[in-house]
Amino acid sequence: MFFSRIIGQEKAKRLLENVMHRKRVPHAYLFTGISGIGKTSTAKAFTMTLNCSAPSGLDGCGVCTSCRKILNGNFPDFVTIEPDGRKIKIEQIRELNRSLGYAPLSGGFRVCVIHGAEAMTGEAANSFLKTLEEPPPGNIFVLNATEPRDLLPTIVSRCQRVSFRPLKTEEIIRRLNKETDLDGSSVAVLAGAAHGSLGRALEMGDSNYLERRRIWLKKLLELNARSSADAMNMAVESAKEARVGLDQPGNKKVGLFDLLSVWATWYRDLLLVRTGAPTGLLVNGDFREQLEKTASGVPLQNLIESFHLVDRAVVDLHRMRNSTLVLENTVLNLRKLGRTNH
Ligand SMILES: [Zn+2]
């Protein structure tokens, strides 16, 4: 809940620091960026400093009444809304508007965070727009969005935009070493596969991701030696994974999208190995030996095509209901590209 503990995001912190020095703090913000990189923590830190009776620099003091309440998670003026199912519904915005009718209980600022703001239905967005146009005093709105293009332009134009960037791999490694008891090799794998999201890395660490990853990589490694009938069976088996992925908001179950993302990292690594990249750049550095063996035996063009094939499988899987069909097509083509003698 302290700005100083949020990793990276210097630009966002600087912007909010400037904002807090103004006489009138703007009442609406749009936090953009992928999930798991500190948007919600920043909103909490912002709430704490805004309401603190003796802030020191950018941080709240941590000991005054409101700071302690925020740290304990029972501050009454920190309100959050998140999608109910896939959407934020009009009823949720109406309820928010009703609660805004009362002045903030703490006497300071009430901060309302809307997670996945782009998920507002048309009705909800229009109702929320009216609130933004005539905000009751003492309220601050923070809209969190990964796809701000899906928001009403009239909402976006009323918000101060704050961009959050994906974290560096080293930043994630440092935090994982501090917060988990995973070994160094697991930490490196998670940090590399998390695409800059600390939240995702932590979720992967908490799930059976690492265990599944080894199984999925083994399947790929064995693919070239299999008969096409065997490869077909492998595809059918793989397609039985749940159609989910850890990158989906709210989902904590490892599934088919994670399998494809692991396979994508494999071909990305093969391409890197071909260019002589150091192990530190590889996501699957623990498989360096197998990567080198595979990379030297396959034409570069085939590696590139394999990478695109896996990429396309993700797109197809989003569009098509039939996982088996997508996997069969992908696996059989990967086998073909991997077996070509040059
Ligand atoms: Zn304080």
Boltz pocket constraint, residues with backbone or C-beta under 6 A from the ligand:
constraints:
  - pocket:
      binder: B
      contacts: [[A, 48], [A, 51], [A, 52], [A, 53], [A, 54], [A, 55], [A, 60], [A, 61], [A, 62], [A, 63], [A, 64], [A, 65], [A, 66], [A, 67], [A, 68]]
      max_distance: 6.0
